[in-house]
Amino acid sequence: MRCRHCNGADFIPFLDLGLAPPSNSYLDAAALSRPEKRYPLVIRTCTGCWLTQTEDFADREEFFSGDYAYFSSFSRTWLDHAKTYVAEMQDRFGLGAHSLVAEIAANDGYLLQYVKAHGIPCYGVEPTHNTAEAARARGIEIVEDFFGAKLAERLAGEGRQADLIAANNVLAHVPDINDFVAGFAGLLKPAGVATFEFPNILEMVRGNQFDTAYHEHYSYLSLLSVERIFAANGLTVFDVGVTPHHGGSLRVYACRSDHRAHAVRPAVAAMIGVEREAGLGGSAFYAGFQASAEAARDAFRSFLADAHAAGLKVAAYGAAAKGNTLLNFAGSTADDIAFVVDRNPAKQGRFMPGSRIPIVDEAHLLSEQPDRVVILPWNIETEIRTQLSCIGDWGGQFVTAIPKLAIRS
């Protein structure tokens, strides 16, 4: 194994979740009679650059296929975040009809719809066909391809350099992180800005968020590692902020290093100081995560066993990738959890990978009235609890497993 950034060969263990199928490879009924592909889900930290990363066993096309089932627009919380982001960027950087905005990993157009509504020219890059089609249905132009330096060079040659490039929850999803980042340096205008949002490994460890580990997440990022990767590939980090999304994320602002059109703000040094103080530049920070993950897994197993013994019906809400990580690490099946509810029609009628639990719509939840509902996407727990407040009518309770088991009315 070689580091995907610095090519180093010295690693320390971070997390081993055993064998698991790709977390977004939902099954149809015909697939239930066939064996599933499972790959080791092993994550290590490079001691040369402190980039935490998966050990790779399959190509990216295995995880980001044409029927990719993650659609961003099914979370009201995330839509509100995108809308606010667009307004903030327009105000801060003076974007208007004269500008060009690009989004890398545009998904179903969840963000660019707000850019378009402000009258700002825009386009997206998205490799998965079904989400790209959903964005096109919103009237958004999509370049259907994986992003990297070669595609950036082509787009720049077509006069499509951008004033702002948004990249939300994608930096962790690329196997060749150097090529990916270099593409931003090539696609930005000289004074352009790229913003990147990604889950913060500091919060991942603090919050025992082991279920955010899955094969599609090739890297687990800190500003300490990201600043180094960016500097090596033509970008300068000039500002950083935090958001509460996905368990605690960083928003990094970067510009081209050959122009340095934006002064570096004190927040950058301050955040790196926080990370160094927490120990992210040393091996001890990464050493205890495995035990924390196993403790949460064991508590979840005990909850399911106790519920079964008491004759309680357990269901789950949100057929999320993080939920698949939890279910497969715990060895859960449809014998433990009767069904998973999800609002996304692309997932309904299918089955969770590995655990093979059926995915149904909300009407099924109302008719079955389970005693316990496990919220798998705990990062939007408040949204889900509000949406499903009716379960209290029959005495149902909500359950979360991260950071530790909790049962609430």
C-alpha positions as CSV (number, residue, x, y, z in Angstrom):
1,M,0.0,0.0,0.0
2,R,1.2,3.5,-1.0
3,C,-0.1,6.8,0.2
4,R,-2.5,8.3,-2.4
5,H,-0.9,11.7,-1.8
6,C,2.8,11.4,-0.8
7,N,3.5,7.9,-2.0
8,G,4.8,6.9,1.4
9,A,4.7,3.4,2.7
10,D,4.6,3.9,6.4
11,F,1.1,3.6,7.9
12,I,-0.6,3.1,11.3
13,P,-3.9,1.3,11.8
14,F,-7.0,3.5,12.1
15,L,-10.1,1.4,11.5
16,D,-10.9,-2.2,10.3
17,L,-14.6,-2.9,9.7
18,G,-14.1,-6.3,8.1
19,L,-15.7,-7.3,4.8
20,A,-18.5,-5.2,3.4
21,P,-20.3,-4.6,0.1
22,P,-20.2,-1.1,-1.5
23,S,-22.5,1.0,0.7
24,N,-24.5,2.5,-2.2
25,S,-25.0,-0.8,-4.2
26,Y,-28.6,-1.4,-3.3
27,L,-30.0,-4.8,-4.4
28,D,-33.1,-5.6,-6.5
29,A,-35.1,-8.8,-5.8
30,A,-33.2,-10.8,-8.5
31,A,-29.9,-10.1,-6.8
32,L,-31.0,-11.8,-3.6
33,S,-30.3,-15.2,-5.2
34,R,-26.7,-14.2,-6.0
35,P,-23.7,-13.7,-3.8
36,E,-22.6,-10.1,-3.2
37,K,-19.2,-8.7,-3.8
38,R,-17.6,-7.8,-0.5
39,Y,-14.3,-5.9,0.0
40,P,-12.2,-5.3,3.0
41,L,-13.0,-2.0,4.6
42,V,-9.6,-1.1,6.1
43,I,-8.4,2.4,6.8
44,R,-4.9,3.4,7.7
45,T,-3.1,6.7,8.3
46,C,0.1,7.7,6.5
47,T,2.7,8.9,8.9
48,G,4.4,10.9,6.2
49,C,1.6,13.4,5.5
50,W,-1.1,12.3,8.0
51,L,-3.6,11.5,5.3
52,T,-6.0,8.8,6.5
53,Q,-7.2,6.6,3.7
54,T,-8.7,3.3,2.6
55,E,-6.7,0.4,1.4
56,D,-8.1,0.0,-2.1
57,F,-9.5,-3.2,-3.5
58,A,-11.7,-2.1,-6.4
59,D,-11.9,0.6,-9.1
60,R,-14.0,3.8,-8.5
61,E,-16.5,2.6,-11.2
62,E,-17.5,-0.2,-8.8
63,F,-18.7,2.4,-6.3
64,F,-20.0,5.2,-8.6
65,S,-22.1,3.3,-11.1
66,G,-24.8,4.4,-13.5
67,D,-27.5,3.6,-11.0
68,Y,-25.9,5.3,-8.0
69,A,-28.7,5.8,-5.5
70,Y,-27.7,8.8,-3.5
71,F,-29.8,11.9,-4.4
72,S,-28.9,15.0,-2.3
73,S,-32.3,16.6,-2.7
74,F,-34.2,14.3,-0.3
75,S,-32.8,16.1,2.8
76,R,-34.5,19.4,3.6
77,T,-31.6,20.2,5.9
78,W,-29.1,19.8,3.1
79,L,-31.2,21.8,0.6
80,D,-31.4,24.7,3.1
81,H,-27.6,24.5,3.6
82,A,-27.1,24.7,-0.2
83,K,-29.4,27.7,-0.6
84,T,-27.6,29.6,2.2
85,Y,-24.2,28.7,0.7
86,V,-25.2,30.2,-2.7
87,A,-26.4,33.4,-1.1
88,E,-23.3,33.7,1.0
89,M,-20.9,33.1,-2.0
90,Q,-22.8,35.6,-4.2
91,D,-22.5,38.3,-1.5
92,R,-18.9,37.6,-0.6
93,F,-17.4,37.3,-4.1
94,G,-19.8,39.5,-6.0
95,L,-21.2,36.8,-8.3
96,G,-23.7,37.8,-10.9
97,A,-24.7,37.5,-14.6
98,H,-21.1,38.1,-15.6
99,S,-19.8,35.2,-13.5
100,L,-19.5,31.5,-14.1
101,V,-20.0,28.9,-11.3
102,A,-19.2,25.2,-11.6
103,E,-19.9,22.4,-9.2
104,I,-17.9,19.2,-9.1
105,A,-20.1,16.3,-8.1
106,A,-23.3,18.2,-8.8
107,N,-25.4,15.2,-8.0
108,D,-29.1,15.9,-8.8
109,G,-28.7,19.7,-9.1
110,Y,-29.5,20.3,-5.4
111,L,-27.1,23.3,-5.2
112,L,-26.9,24.6,-8.8
113,Q,-30.7,25.1,-8.9
114,Y,-30.1,28.0,-6.5
115,V,-27.3,29.4,-8.5
116,K,-29.5,29.3,-11.6
117,A,-32.3,31.0,-9.6
118,H,-30.0,33.9,-8.8
119,G,-29.4,34.4,-12.6
120,I,-25.7,33.2,-12.4
121,P,-24.5,31.1,-15.3
122,C,-23.5,27.7,-14.1
123,Y,-22.8,24.1,-15.0
124,G,-22.0,20.9,-13.1
125,V,-19.7,17.9,-13.4
126,E,-21.2,14.6,-12.3
127,P,-20.1,11.0,-13.3
128,T,-23.2,9.1,-12.2
129,H,-25.8,9.0,-15.0
130,N,-29.1,8.8,-13.0
131,T,-28.2,11.8,-10.8
132,A,-27.0,13.7,-13.8
133,E,-30.3,13.2,-15.5
134,A,-32.1,14.5,-12.4
135,A,-30.0,17.6,-12.6
136,R,-30.7,18.0,-16.3
137,A,-34.4,17.8,-15.6
138,R,-34.0,20.9,-13.5
139,G,-32.5,22.7,-16.6
140,I,-28.9,22.4,-15.4
141,E,-26.1,21.7,-17.8
142,I,-24.1,18.6,-16.7
143,V,-20.8,17.3,-18.0
144,E,-21.1,13.6,-17.3
145,D,-17.6,12.5,-16.4
146,F,-15.2,12.0,-13.6
147,F,-13.3,15.2,-12.7
148,G,-9.5,15.5,-12.8
149,A,-6.7,17.5,-14.5
150,K,-7.4,16.2,-18.0
151,L,-11.1,17.1,-17.9
152,A,-10.3,20.5,-16.4
153,E,-7.8,21.2,-19.2
154,R,-10.5,20.4,-21.8
155,L,-13.1,22.6,-20.1
156,A,-10.6,25.5,-19.7
157,G,-9.8,25.1,-23.4
158,E,-13.5,25.6,-24.2
159,G,-13.5,28.9,-22.2
160,R,-15.3,27.4,-19.2
161,Q,-12.9,28.5,-16.4
162,A,-15.0,29.4,-13.3
163,D,-15.1,32.3,-10.9
164,L,-16.4,29.9,-8.2
165,I,-16.1,26.1,-8.1
166,A,-18.1,24.3,-5.4
167,A,-17.1,20.8,-4.3
168,N,-19.3,19.5,-1.5
169,N,-18.6,16.1,0.0
170,V,-16.5,14.9,-2.9
171,L,-12.9,15.5,-1.9
172,A,-13.0,12.4,0.2
173,H,-14.5,10.4,-2.7
174,V,-11.6,10.4,-5.2
175,P,-9.0,7.8,-5.5
176,D,-6.4,10.1,-7.1
177,I,-6.6,13.1,-4.9
178,N,-3.6,14.8,-6.4
179,D,-5.0,14.7,-10.0
180,F,-8.4,15.8,-8.7
181,V,-7.1,18.9,-6.8
182,A,-4.8,19.8,-9.7
183,G,-8.0,20.0,-11.8
184,F,-9.3,22.9,-9.7
185,A,-6.1,24.8,-10.3
186,G,-6.6,24.4,-14.0
187,L,-10.3,25.2,-14.1
188,L,-10.3,28.4,-11.9
189,K,-10.0,31.8,-13.4
190,P,-6.9,33.7,-12.1
191,A,-8.9,35.4,-9.3
192,G,-11.3,32.5,-8.9
193,V,-12.2,30.7,-5.7
194,A,-12.8,27.0,-5.0
195,T,-14.7,25.8,-1.9
196,F,-14.5,22.3,-0.5
197,E,-16.7,20.9,2.2
198,F,-15.8,17.6,3.8
199,P,-16.4,15.7,7.1
200,N,-13.7,16.6,9.6
201,I,-11.7,13.6,10.9
202,L,-11.3,15.4,14.2
203,E,-15.1,15.3,14.7
204,M,-15.2,11.8,13.3
205,V,-13.0,10.5,16.1
206,R,-14.5,12.7,18.8
207,G,-18.0,11.7,17.9
208,N,-17.2,8.0,17.3
209,Q,-18.6,8.4,13.7
210,F,-17.1,5.1,12.4
211,D,-20.1,4.6,10.2
212,T,-19.0,7.4,8.0
213,A,-16.3,5.0,6.8
214,Y,-17.2,3.2,3.6
215,H,-15.4,2.3,0.4
216,E,-16.5,5.4,-1.5
217,H,-14.8,7.5,1.1
218,Y,-11.2,7.0,0.0
219,S,-9.8,9.8,2.3
220,Y,-10.6,11.1,5.9
221,L,-9.5,14.6,6.0
222,S,-8.1,17.3,8.2
223,L,-7.0,20.8,7.3
224,L,-3.5,19.7,8.2
225,S,-3.5,17.1,5.4
226,V,-5.6,19.1,3.0
227,E,-3.4,22.2,3.1
228,R,-0.4,20.1,2.2
229,I,-2.2,18.3,-0.7
230,F,-3.5,21.6,-2.1
231,A,0.0,23.3,-1.9
232,A,1.5,20.4,-3.9
233,N,-1.1,20.7,-6.6
234,G,-1.4,24.4,-7.3
235,L,-3.9,25.7,-4.7
236,T,-3.5,27.9,-1.6
237,V,-5.9,27.6,1.3
238,F,-6.9,31.2,2.2
239,D,-9.8,30.7,4.6
240,V,-11.6,27.9,6.5
241,G,-14.8,27.6,8.4
242,V,-16.9,24.9,10.1
243,T,-20.4,23.6,9.5
244,P,-22.5,21.2,11.6
245,H,-23.3,19.0,8.6
246,H,-22.3,15.3,8.4
247,G,-21.3,15.3,12.0
248,G,-19.1,18.3,11.7
249,S,-17.4,19.5,8.5
250,L,-14.8,21.9,7.3
251,R,-15.4,24.4,4.5
252,V,-12.0,25.3,2.9
253,Y,-11.6,28.2,0.6
254,A,-8.7,28.0,-1.9
255,C,-7.3,30.0,-4.8
256,R,-4.6,29.5,-7.4
257,S,-1.1,29.5,-6.0
258,D,0.3,31.2,-9.1
259,H,-1.9,34.3,-8.6
260,R,-2.7,34.3,-4.8
261,A,-5.6,36.7,-5.5
262,H,-6.9,36.2,-1.9
263,A,-5.0,37.0,1.3
264,V,-4.7,34.1,3.7
265,R,-6.9,34.8,6.8
266,P,-5.9,34.0,10.4
267,A,-8.6,31.3,10.6
268,V,-6.3,29.0,8.6
269,A,-3.4,29.1,11.2
270,A,-6.0,28.9,14.0
271,M,-7.6,25.7,12.7
272,I,-4.2,24.0,12.1
273,G,-3.3,25.0,15.6
274,V,-6.5,23.3,16.9
275,E,-5.7,20.2,15.0
276,R,-2.1,20.0,16.2
277,E,-3.3,20.6,19.8
278,A,-5.7,17.7,19.3
279,G,-2.8,15.5,18.2
280,L,-3.6,15.0,14.5
281,G,0.1,15.3,13.7
282,G,0.9,12.2,15.8
283,S,0.0,8.6,16.0
284,A,-1.7,8.6,19.4
285,F,-4.8,10.4,18.0
286,Y,-5.6,7.6,15.6
287,A,-4.8,4.7,17.9
288,G,-8.0,4.3,19.9
289,F,-10.7,4.6,17.3
290,Q,-11.1,0.8,16.6
291,A,-12.0,0.1,20.2
292,S,-14.6,2.9,20.2
293,A,-16.2,1.6,17.1
294,E,-16.4,-2.0,18.4
295,A,-18.0,-0.7,21.7
296,A,-20.7,1.1,19.8
297,R,-21.3,-2.0,17.5
298,D,-21.6,-4.3,20.5
299,A,-24.1,-2.0,22.2
300,F,-26.2,-1.9,19.1
301,R,-26.1,-5.7,18.9
302,S,-27.2,-5.9,22.5
303,F,-30.1,-3.5,21.8
304,L,-31.3,-5.7,18.9
305,A,-31.0,-8.9,20.9
306,D,-33.0,-7.4,23.8
307,A,-35.7,-6.0,21.5
308,H,-36.1,-9.4,19.9
309,A,-36.3,-11.1,23.3
310,A,-39.0,-8.6,24.4
311,G,-41.0,-9.2,21.2
312,L,-40.5,-5.7,19.9
313,K,-40.8,-4.8,16.2
314,V,-37.7,-2.8,15.1
315,A,-37.6,-0.8,11.9
316,A,-35.1,1.8,10.6
317,Y,-35.3,5.1,8.8
318,G,-32.9,6.3,6.1
319,A,-31.3,3.9,3.7
320,A,-28.0,5.8,4.0
321,A,-24.5,4.6,3.2
322,K,-23.5,5.2,6.9
323,G,-26.4,3.0,7.9
324,N,-25.1,0.2,5.7
325,T,-21.7,0.5,7.4
326,L,-23.3,0.1,10.8
327,L,-25.6,-2.8,9.8
328,N,-22.8,-4.7,8.1
329,F,-20.3,-4.2,10.9
330,A,-22.9,-5.4,13.4
331,G,-23.9,-8.3,11.2
332,S,-27.6,-7.2,11.2
333,T,-30.2,-8.8,9.0
334,A,-33.9,-8.6,8.3
335,D,-34.4,-10.9,11.3
336,D,-33.2,-8.0,13.4
337,I,-34.7,-5.0,11.6
338,A,-37.9,-5.6,9.7
339,F,-37.5,-2.9,7.1
340,V,-35.9,0.4,6.3
341,V,-38.0,3.5,5.3
342,D,-36.6,5.9,2.8
343,R,-38.2,8.8,0.8
344,N,-36.1,8.2,-2.3
345,P,-38.1,6.2,-4.9
346,A,-34.8,5.0,-6.4
347,K,-34.2,3.0,-3.2
348,Q,-37.8,1.9,-2.5
349,G,-38.5,-1.8,-3.4
350,R,-34.8,-2.6,-3.2
351,F,-32.7,-4.1,-0.4
352,M,-29.9,-2.9,1.7
353,P,-26.5,-4.3,0.6
354,G,-25.1,-6.9,2.8
355,S,-27.9,-7.0,5.4
356,R,-30.6,-7.4,2.7
357,I,-33.2,-5.6,4.7
358,P,-36.1,-4.4,2.4
359,I,-36.5,-0.7,1.7
360,V,-40.0,0.7,1.8
361,D,-41.9,4.0,1.7
362,E,-43.2,6.0,4.7
363,A,-46.7,4.5,4.3
364,H,-45.3,1.1,5.3
365,L,-44.1,2.6,8.6
366,L,-47.5,4.1,9.4
367,S,-49.2,0.8,8.7
368,E,-46.8,-1.4,10.6
369,Q,-46.3,0.9,13.6
370,P,-42.9,-0.5,14.8
371,D,-42.0,-0.2,18.5
372,R,-38.5,1.1,17.7
373,V,-37.2,3.1,14.8
374,V,-33.5,3.2,14.3
375,I,-32.4,6.5,12.7
376,L,-29.5,5.5,10.5
377,P,-28.5,9.0,9.2
378,W,-28.1,10.4,12.7
379,N,-26.6,13.6,11.2
380,I,-30.2,14.7,10.3
381,E,-31.8,13.2,13.4
382,T,-33.7,16.4,14.2
383,E,-35.2,16.6,10.8
384,I,-36.3,12.9,10.9
385,R,-37.7,13.1,14.5
386,T,-39.8,16.1,13.4
387,Q,-40.9,14.4,10.2
388,L,-41.9,11.2,12.1
389,S,-43.3,12.7,15.3
390,C,-46.4,10.5,14.7
391,I,-44.6,7.4,16.0
392,G,-45.3,8.7,19.5
393,D,-49.0,8.1,18.8
394,W,-48.5,4.4,19.2
395,G,-45.8,4.5,21.8
396,G,-42.9,4.1,19.4
397,Q,-39.4,5.3,20.2
398,F,-36.4,6.5,18.2
399,V,-33.0,4.8,18.5
400,T,-29.5,6.1,17.5
401,A,-26.3,4.1,17.7
402,I,-23.8,6.9,17.2
403,P,-21.8,8.0,19.2
404,K,-23.4,5.6,21.6
405,L,-26.7,3.9,21.9
406,A,-29.6,6.2,22.8
407,I,-33.4,5.5,22.9
408,R,-35.7,8.5,23.0
409,S,-39.4,9.1,22.7
